[in-house]
Amino acid sequence: MSDIALDLKGSSISVDEMKDIEPEIMSAHEILLDRKGISSEMTGWLDFIENMDMSEYEEMKKAGEYIRSSSEAFIILGIGGSYLGARAAIEAVRGDFHNELCSPEVYYAGQNISGAYLNRLTEVVKNKDICIIVISKSGTTLETAISFRILRELMENRYGDEARSRIFVVTDKSSGALKTVSDLKGYKTFVIPDDIGGRYSVITPVGLLPMAAAGLNIDDFIEGVKSGVGMYSERS
């Protein structure tokens, strides 16, 4: 932390104003570390990295390698925090026009209910080998459920029994519609922790699996997260 310099030049807030709210900031910091206050039940991200299931982590890397080696494109199905973190990381690392410059190509579905969008997407991938990653804790989120039904049918018509090895699911550990379907169909599943949600889920399989599939080095990502989480996990 000693290497970080605060420069408020050109800012609308002054150093004195920052000092005035320092007690409030430190109080909020303590509440967070003590896991109290609003939404305290969703603070699992504070120590998720330290307690990560390393066997699942290795399985994510294997799944990512499989997707990269067997697909020209893959589609991430999810809405909100279920896909935006991974999308931000993929676009930040692979850059502008990454689908034209990198392989596999990455597409998104399940974030809207537009039939026209899905039609165009299926047209884009109709001649490509594809995999899909479905991300939903319950499996009943309308936008994602509709897209999954359509794309699952596309996969089954194209690949037959092989479709099950090309569909990857990130969902609840033991319950929910998507977990039930995955168990019946034999899809490879990864877990969304109960105490992590929204934007924070990017450090879980929600973000890590798509990143690995897109060719990002998730070991480096995890090391970066550890550095950032350390600022929350240590009291001064």
Backbone as numpy.savetxt, mean C-alpha at the origin, in Angstrom:
# Nx Ny Nz CAx CAy CAz Cx Cy Cz
19.10 13.81 14.41 18.28 15.02 14.41 19.13 16.27 14.41
20.39 16.18 14.84 21.25 17.36 14.92 21.58 17.92 13.53
21.39 17.13 12.49 21.71 17.57 11.14 20.55 18.31 10.47
19.41 18.38 11.14 18.25 19.05 10.57 18.23 20.51 10.98
18.16 21.40 9.99 18.12 22.83 10.26 16.75 23.38 9.86
16.18 24.19 10.71 14.87 24.79 10.45 15.06 26.18 9.86
14.57 26.37 8.63 14.67 27.65 7.96 13.26 28.12 7.61
12.78 29.16 8.30 11.43 29.66 8.09 11.41 30.89 7.18
12.50 31.14 6.48 12.57 32.30 5.59 11.47 32.20 4.52
10.70 33.26 4.39 9.62 33.26 3.41 8.36 32.59 3.89
8.39 32.04 5.11 7.22 31.37 5.65 6.27 32.38 6.30
5.03 31.98 6.45 4.05 32.86 7.09 4.05 32.69 8.60
4.92 31.80 9.11 5.01 31.58 10.55 6.41 31.95 11.02
6.51 32.55 12.18 7.80 32.99 12.71 8.36 31.99 13.72
9.63 32.15 14.03 10.26 31.30 15.03 9.57 31.46 16.38
9.22 32.70 16.74 8.55 32.94 18.02 7.21 32.22 18.08
6.50 32.23 16.97 5.21 31.52 16.93 5.41 30.02 17.09
6.47 29.50 16.50 6.79 28.08 16.66 7.08 27.77 18.13
7.82 28.65 18.78 8.15 28.42 20.18 6.91 28.48 21.06
5.98 29.36 20.68 4.74 29.50 21.45 3.92 28.21 21.46
3.96 27.46 20.35 3.14 26.24 20.29 3.94 24.98 20.63
5.21 25.16 21.00 6.03 24.01 21.34 5.41 23.14 22.44
4.86 23.73 23.52 4.25 22.87 24.55 3.12 22.00 24.01
2.32 22.56 23.10 1.22 21.78 22.52 1.76 20.65 21.65
2.81 20.95 20.90 3.40 19.93 20.04 3.97 18.79 20.88
4.69 19.12 21.95 5.29 18.09 22.79 4.23 17.29 23.53
3.15 17.96 23.92 2.05 17.26 24.57 1.41 16.26 23.61
1.20 16.68 22.36 0.63 15.79 21.36 1.58 14.61 21.10
2.87 14.88 21.11 3.87 13.83 20.91 3.78 12.79 22.02
3.67 13.24 23.25 3.57 12.31 24.38 2.28 11.49 24.33
1.19 12.13 23.95 -0.09 11.41 23.82 0.02 10.31 22.78
0.69 10.64 21.66 0.88 9.64 20.60 1.71 8.47 21.10
2.83 8.75 21.76 3.70 7.69 22.23 3.03 6.84 23.31
2.15 7.46 24.10 1.42 6.72 25.13 0.20 6.00 24.57
-0.08 6.22 23.28 -1.22 5.59 22.59 -2.52 5.91 23.31
-2.71 7.21 23.54 -3.94 7.70 24.16 -4.59 8.71 23.22
-5.77 9.15 23.56 -6.43 10.16 22.74 -7.22 9.57 21.59
-7.65 10.44 20.67 -8.49 10.04 19.55 -7.75 9.06 18.64
-8.45 7.99 18.25 -7.92 6.98 17.33 -6.67 6.28 17.86
-6.55 6.19 19.17 -5.38 5.54 19.74 -5.31 4.05 19.40
-6.47 3.49 19.04 -6.51 2.07 18.68 -5.90 1.81 17.30
-5.54 2.89 16.58 -4.99 2.75 15.24 -3.54 3.24 15.17
-2.81 3.00 16.24 -1.41 3.47 16.28 -0.41 2.31 16.12
-0.86 1.24 15.52 0.03 0.10 15.32 1.22 0.40 14.43
1.12 1.47 13.65 2.23 1.85 12.77 3.47 2.28 13.53
3.29 2.66 14.81 4.44 3.13 15.59 5.53 2.06 15.73
5.12 0.82 15.89 6.13 -0.24 16.07 5.94 -1.40 15.11
5.18 -1.19 14.04 4.94 -2.27 13.09 6.24 -2.78 12.48
7.12 -1.86 12.09 8.37 -2.26 11.43 9.23 -3.12 12.36
9.31 -2.71 13.62 10.13 -3.47 14.58 9.56 -4.86 14.82
8.25 -5.01 14.72 7.60 -6.29 15.02 7.10 -7.01 13.76
7.60 -6.60 12.62 7.12 -7.16 11.36 7.33 -8.67 11.29
6.34 -9.36 10.71 6.46 -10.79 10.45 7.42 -10.97 9.28
8.63 -11.37 9.56 9.65 -11.44 8.52 9.37 -12.54 7.51
8.68 -13.59 7.92 8.33 -14.63 6.95 7.34 -14.09 5.92
6.38 -13.27 6.37 5.45 -12.64 5.43 6.18 -11.64 4.55
7.13 -10.93 5.13 7.92 -9.96 4.37 8.66 -10.65 3.23
9.27 -11.79 3.51 9.98 -12.53 2.48 9.01 -13.05 1.42
7.82 -13.45 1.85 6.79 -13.91 0.90 6.37 -12.77 -0.02
6.31 -11.55 0.52 5.98 -10.40 -0.32 7.03 -10.19 -1.40
8.28 -10.33 -1.03 9.35 -10.14 -2.00 9.30 -11.22 -3.09
8.98 -12.46 -2.68 8.84 -13.54 -3.66 7.66 -13.28 -4.59
6.55 -12.82 -4.02 5.39 -12.51 -4.84 5.69 -11.38 -5.82
6.40 -10.36 -5.34 6.78 -9.26 -6.21 7.66 -9.73 -7.36
8.59 -10.63 -7.05 9.46 -11.17 -8.10 8.66 -11.98 -9.11
7.69 -12.74 -8.62 6.85 -13.54 -9.53 6.06 -12.62 -10.46
5.48 -11.57 -9.91 4.69 -10.64 -10.73 5.57 -10.00 -11.79
6.76 -9.58 -11.41 7.66 -8.94 -12.37 8.09 -9.90 -13.47
8.33 -11.14 -13.12 8.86 -12.10 -14.09 7.78 -12.70 -14.99
6.53 -12.68 -14.55 5.48 -13.35 -15.31 4.49 -12.39 -15.95
4.68 -11.10 -15.78 3.70 -10.13 -16.25 4.33 -8.99 -17.03
3.61 -8.54 -18.02 3.97 -7.31 -18.71 3.32 -6.11 -18.02
2.25 -6.38 -17.28 1.53 -5.32 -16.56 0.86 -5.93 -15.35
0.67 -5.13 -14.30 -0.17 -5.59 -13.20 -1.08 -4.45 -12.78
-2.20 -4.83 -12.19 -3.23 -3.87 -11.81 -3.42 -3.91 -10.31
-3.37 -2.74 -9.69 -3.62 -2.61 -8.25 -5.06 -2.19 -8.07
-5.84 -2.98 -7.32 -7.23 -2.66 -7.05 -7.36 -2.19 -5.60
-7.79 -0.95 -5.42 -7.97 -0.41 -4.08 -8.42 1.03 -4.16
-8.82 1.57 -3.05 -9.30 2.95 -3.02 -8.70 3.67 -1.82
-8.46 4.97 -1.94 -7.94 5.75 -0.82 -6.59 5.23 -0.36
-6.45 5.07 0.95 -5.20 4.61 1.54 -4.78 3.23 1.10
-5.69 2.49 0.47 -5.36 1.14 0.01 -4.50 1.13 -1.25
-4.37 2.29 -1.90 -3.51 2.29 -3.08 -2.67 3.56 -3.25
-3.09 4.66 -2.61 -2.42 5.93 -2.87 -0.98 5.98 -2.38
-0.70 5.34 -1.25 0.68 5.32 -0.75 1.60 4.59 -1.70
1.17 3.41 -2.16 1.98 2.65 -3.11 2.13 3.42 -4.41
1.07 4.05 -4.86 1.13 4.81 -6.12 2.13 5.96 -6.00
2.09 6.67 -4.87 3.02 7.77 -4.66 4.47 7.28 -4.70
4.74 6.17 -4.03 6.10 5.63 -4.00 6.55 5.17 -5.38
5.67 4.47 -6.08 6.02 3.96 -7.41 6.31 5.11 -8.37
5.46 6.13 -8.35 5.66 7.25 -9.27 6.86 8.10 -8.88
7.15 8.17 -7.58 8.32 8.93 -7.15 9.62 8.26 -7.59
9.66 6.94 -7.50 10.89 6.21 -7.83 11.01 5.94 -9.33
9.93 5.53 -9.96 10.01 5.18 -11.39 9.89 6.41 -12.29
9.37 7.51 -11.75 9.37 8.76 -12.49 8.21 8.93 -13.44
8.22 10.06 -14.12 7.19 10.35 -15.11 7.27 9.36 -16.27
6.12 9.05 -16.85 6.05 8.14 -18.01 6.66 6.78 -17.70
6.57 6.35 -16.43 7.24 5.10 -16.06 6.68 3.89 -16.78
5.40 3.92 -17.15 4.86 2.77 -17.89 5.45 2.65 -19.29
5.91 3.76 -19.83 6.56 3.72 -21.14 8.04 3.34 -21.02
8.60 3.51 -19.82 10.04 3.33 -19.65 10.42 2.12 -18.81
9.48 1.62 -18.00 9.80 0.54 -17.06 8.86 -0.65 -17.28
9.28 -1.78 -16.76 8.47 -3.00 -16.81 8.47 -3.65 -15.43
7.34 -4.21 -15.01 6.05 -4.23 -15.69 5.33 -2.89 -15.59
4.37 -2.70 -16.48 3.53 -1.51 -16.41 2.59 -1.64 -15.21
2.21 -0.50 -14.63 1.36 -0.49 -13.44 0.08 0.29 -13.74
-1.06 -0.34 -13.44 -2.35 0.31 -13.65 -3.18 0.20 -12.37
-4.25 0.98 -12.31 -5.05 1.07 -11.09 -6.53 0.88 -11.42
-7.23 0.23 -10.51 -8.67 0.05 -10.64 -9.25 -0.02 -9.23
-10.58 0.04 -9.16 -11.22 -0.06 -7.85 -11.30 1.23 -7.10
-10.84 2.33 -7.72 -10.89 3.63 -7.07 -12.06 4.47 -7.57
-12.84 3.91 -8.48 -14.05 4.59 -8.97 -15.03 3.54 -9.48
-16.22 3.97 -9.87 -17.22 3.02 -10.39 -17.52 3.30 -11.86
-16.56 3.86 -12.55 -16.74 4.20 -13.96 -16.60 2.97 -14.85
-17.69 2.63 -15.52 -17.63 1.53 -16.47 -16.74 1.86 -17.65
-16.74 3.13 -18.06 -15.90 3.55 -19.18 -14.42 3.38 -18.84
-14.06 3.71 -17.59 -12.67 3.57 -17.16 -12.25 2.10 -17.22
-13.08 1.21 -16.70 -12.74 -0.21 -16.70 -12.66 -0.76 -18.12
-13.54 -0.30 -19.00 -13.50 -0.74 -20.39 -12.19 -0.34 -21.05
-11.77 0.90 -20.80 -10.52 1.37 -21.38 -9.33 0.61 -20.81
-9.38 0.34 -19.50 -8.29 -0.39 -18.86 -8.17 -1.80 -19.44
-9.27 -2.51 -19.56 -9.23 -3.87 -20.10 -8.75 -3.86 -21.56
-9.07 -2.79 -22.28 -8.59 -2.67 -23.65 -7.08 -2.49 -23.68
-6.56 -1.71 -22.73 -5.11 -1.46 -22.68 -4.34 -2.75 -22.40
-4.88 -3.63 -21.54 -4.13 -4.82 -21.13 -4.55 -6.10 -21.85
-5.40 -5.97 -22.85 -5.98 -7.17 -23.46 -4.94 -8.08 -24.11
-3.83 -7.51 -24.56 -2.80 -8.33 -25.21 -1.55 -8.48 -24.35
-1.68 -8.19 -23.06 -0.54 -8.28 -22.15 -0.77 -9.38 -21.12
0.31 -10.04 -20.72 0.22 -10.93 -19.56 0.10 -10.06 -18.32
-0.86 -10.38 -17.47 -1.13 -9.53 -16.32 -1.26 -10.32 -15.02
-1.05 -9.62 -13.92 -1.40 -10.07 -12.57 -2.22 -8.95 -11.94
-2.95 -9.28 -10.88 -3.67 -8.24 -10.15 -3.41 -8.38 -8.65
-3.40 -7.23 -7.99 -3.28 -7.17 -6.54 -4.53 -6.47 -6.01
-5.31 -7.17 -5.21 -6.56 -6.62 -4.67 -6.34 -6.26 -3.21
-6.67 -5.02 -2.85 -6.42 -4.54 -1.49 -7.72 -4.01 -0.89
-8.23 -4.72 0.09 -9.45 -4.29 0.79 -9.58 -5.10 2.07
-9.75 -4.42 3.18 -9.84 -5.13 4.47 -11.09 -6.00 4.53
-12.22 -5.46 4.09 -13.47 -6.21 4.17 -13.79 -6.95 2.87
-13.40 -6.35 1.76 -13.78 -6.92 0.47 -15.12 -6.45 -0.01
-15.78 -5.60 0.77 -17.12 -5.13 0.40 -17.12 -3.66 -0.02
-15.96 -3.02 -0.09 -15.91 -1.65 -0.59 -16.40 -1.66 -2.04
-17.44 -0.89 -2.32 -18.17 -1.00 -3.59 -17.26 -0.88 -4.80
-16.47 0.18 -4.87 -15.66 0.42 -6.05 -14.68 -0.73 -6.31
-14.03 -1.17 -5.25 -13.04 -2.24 -5.40 -13.71 -3.58 -5.70
-14.83 -3.84 -5.05 -15.54 -5.11 -5.26 -16.03 -5.25 -6.70
-16.56 -4.17 -7.27 -17.04 -4.21 -8.65 -15.87 -4.47 -9.61
-14.80 -3.74 -9.43 -13.64 -3.92 -10.30 -13.06 -5.32 -10.19
-13.01 -5.83 -8.97 -12.45 -7.17 -8.77 -13.31 -8.22 -9.47
-14.61 -8.09 -9.37 -15.49 -9.06 -10.03 -15.23 -9.09 -11.53
-15.11 -7.92 -12.13 -14.90 -7.84 -13.58 -13.52 -8.36 -13.97
-12.50 -7.94 -13.24 -11.14 -8.35 -13.58 -10.87 -9.81 -13.23
-11.51 -10.31 -12.20 -11.36 -11.73 -11.88 -11.93 -12.58 -13.01
-13.07 -12.18 -13.55 -13.67 -12.90 -14.67 -12.74 -12.86 -15.90
-12.15 -11.68 -16.13 -11.20 -11.55 -17.24 -10.03 -12.52 -17.05
-9.49 -12.57 -15.82 -8.36 -13.44 -15.54 -8.72 -14.91 -15.72
-9.89 -15.30 -15.22 -10.30 -16.70 -15.32 -10.57 -17.11 -16.75
-11.13 -16.22 -17.54 -11.37 -16.53 -18.95 -10.06 -16.65 -19.72
-9.09 -15.85 -19.35 -7.82 -15.85 -20.07 -6.89 -16.97 -19.64
-6.81 -17.20 -18.32 -5.80 -18.11 -17.80 -6.34 -19.42 -17.24
-7.67 -19.54 -17.09 -8.22 -20.75 -16.50 -7.74 -20.95 -15.08
-7.29 -22.17 -14.75 -6.84 -22.46 -13.38 -5.61 -21.66 -12.99
-4.82 -21.24 -13.98 -3.61 -20.46 -13.68 -3.94 -19.10 -13.08
-5.18 -18.65 -13.26 -5.57 -17.32 -12.75 -5.31 -17.20 -11.26
-5.51 -18.28 -10.52 -5.36 -18.20 -9.06 -3.93 -17.83 -8.65
-2.96 -18.21 -9.47 -1.56 -17.87 -9.14 -1.20 -16.46 -9.57
-2.09 -15.80 -10.30 -1.85 -14.44 -10.77 -2.67 -13.39 -10.02
-3.41 -13.84 -9.03 -4.24 -12.94 -8.22 -3.70 -12.94 -6.79
-3.35 -11.76 -6.30 -2.80 -11.61 -4.96 -3.73 -10.69 -4.17
-3.93 -11.03 -2.90 -4.93 -10.34 -2.09 -4.30 -9.85 -0.80
-4.60 -8.59 -0.46 -4.20 -8.03 0.84 -5.49 -7.67 1.57
-5.74 -8.35 2.68 -7.03 -8.21 3.35 -6.92 -8.57 4.83
-8.05 -8.72 5.48 -8.08 -9.07 6.90 -7.46 -10.45 7.13
-6.90 -10.65 8.29 -6.22 -11.91 8.59 -7.16 -13.10 8.60
-8.38 -12.91 9.11 -9.22 -14.08 9.34 -10.68 -13.94 8.92
-11.14 -12.74 8.57 -12.57 -12.58 8.27 -12.78 -11.61 7.12
-14.03 -11.55 6.67 -14.38 -10.64 5.58 -14.64 -11.37 4.28
-15.38 -10.72 3.40 -15.77 -11.34 2.13 -14.57 -11.67 1.27
-13.58 -10.78 1.22 -12.42 -11.01 0.37 -11.56 -12.16 0.90
-11.44 -12.25 2.20 -10.69 -13.36 2.80 -11.39 -14.69 2.49
-12.71 -14.71 2.57 -13.48 -15.93 2.29 -13.28 -16.37 0.84
-13.41 -15.43 -0.09 -13.22 -15.74 -1.51 -11.80 -16.23 -1.77
-10.84 -15.59 -1.16 -9.44 -15.96 -1.37 -9.17 -17.38 -0.91
-9.72 -17.75 0.24 -9.54 -19.10 0.75 -10.19 -20.13 -0.18
-11.36 -19.78 -0.70 -12.07 -20.71 -1.59 -11.34 -20.88 -2.92
-10.81 -19.79 -3.43 -10.16 -19.81 -4.75 -8.68 -20.18 -4.70
-8.09 -20.06 -3.52 -6.68 -20.40 -3.40 -5.73 -19.27 -3.75
-6.17 -18.03 -3.56 -5.31 -16.88 -3.85 -4.27 -16.71 -2.74
-3.12 -16.22 -3.10 -2.09 -15.87 -2.10 -2.54 -14.61 -1.37
-2.57 -14.67 -0.05 -3.06 -13.53 0.73 -1.98 -12.97 1.67
-2.11 -11.66 1.91 -1.28 -10.96 2.88 -2.19 -10.17 3.80
-1.69 -9.78 4.96 -2.55 -9.27 6.03 -2.48 -7.75 6.18
-3.67 -7.15 6.30 -3.78 -5.76 6.74 -3.96 -5.79 8.26
-3.03 -5.26 9.03 -3.16 -5.29 10.50 -4.41 -4.54 10.97
-5.00 -5.04 12.05 -6.22 -4.42 12.58 -6.00 -3.01 13.09
-4.78 -2.72 13.56 -4.53 -1.44 14.21 -3.78 -0.44 13.33
-3.81 -0.67 12.02 -3.19 0.26 11.07 -4.17 0.50 9.93
-4.35 1.76 9.58 -5.27 2.05 8.49 -4.87 3.29 7.73
-5.63 3.60 6.69 -5.42 4.81 5.93 -4.02 4.93 5.37
-3.48 6.14 5.43 -2.17 6.41 4.83 -1.05 5.63 5.49
-1.23 5.25 6.76 -0.17 4.55 7.47 0.01 3.11 6.98
-0.97 2.58 6.28 -0.89 1.19 5.82 0.15 1.00 4.72
0.74 2.09 4.23 1.77 1.97 3.19 2.97 1.18 3.68
3.20 1.11 4.98 4.34 0.36 5.52 4.02 -1.11 5.73
2.80 -1.52 5.41 2.35 -2.90 5.53 2.28 -3.52 4.13
1.82 -4.76 4.00 1.66 -5.33 2.66 0.82 -4.49 1.71
-0.04 -3.64 2.25 -0.85 -2.74 1.41 0.04 -1.95 0.47
1.14 -1.44 0.98 2.06 -0.67 0.15 3.24 -1.47 -0.34
3.75 -2.37 0.51 5.00 -3.07 0.19 4.85 -4.04 -0.97
3.73 -4.76 -1.04 3.57 -5.72 -2.14 3.54 -5.04 -3.50
2.71 -4.00 -3.71 2.75 -3.31 -5.00 4.11 -2.71 -5.31
4.78 -2.17 -4.29 6.11 -1.61 -4.53 7.07 -2.68 -5.00
7.06 -3.83 -4.35 7.94 -4.92 -4.75 7.62 -5.38 -6.16
6.34 -5.46 -6.48 5.93 -5.88 -7.83 6.39 -4.89 -8.89
6.47 -3.61 -8.52 6.90 -2.57 -9.46 8.41 -2.45 -9.55
9.12 -3.28 -8.79 10.58 -3.28 -8.88 11.28 -2.36 -7.91
10.55 -1.80 -6.95 11.19 -0.94 -5.96 11.91 -1.80 -4.93
12.99 -1.28 -4.37 13.74 -1.97 -3.34 13.06 -1.71 -2.00
12.24 -2.65 -1.55 11.49 -2.41 -0.31 12.37 -2.53 0.93
13.54 -3.17 0.80 14.48 -3.17 1.93 14.92 -1.74 2.23
15.23 -1.00 1.17 15.62 0.40 1.35 14.47 1.22 1.91
13.26 0.94 1.43 12.09 1.65 1.91 11.90 1.43 3.41
12.03 0.19 3.84 11.86 -0.14 5.26 12.92 0.56 6.10
14.15 0.59 5.63 15.21 1.28 6.37 14.90 2.76 6.51
14.36 3.36 5.44 13.97 4.75 5.51 12.86 4.99 6.51
11.89 4.08 6.53 10.78 4.20 7.49 11.29 4.07 8.91
12.21 3.15 9.12 12.77 2.97 10.47 13.38 4.28 10.97
14.05 4.97 10.10 14.67 6.24 10.50 13.61 7.26 10.90
12.52 7.31 10.12 11.45 8.25 10.42 10.66 7.88 11.65
10.34 6.59 11.80 9.57 6.14 12.95 10.36 6.36 14.23
11.69 6.30 14.13 12.52 6.53 15.30 12.28 7.88 15.95
11.88 8.85 15.14 11.62 10.18 15.69 10.36 10.17 16.56
9.47 9.21 16.30 8.26 9.09 17.11 8.46 8.17 18.30
9.34 7.20 18.15 9.45 6.17 19.19 10.40 6.53 20.30
11.09 7.64 20.18 12.03 8.05 21.23 11.56 9.32 21.92
11.56 9.30 23.23 11.24 10.51 24.00 12.52 11.29 24.27
12.42 12.59 24.16 13.62 13.40 24.44 13.72 13.70 25.92
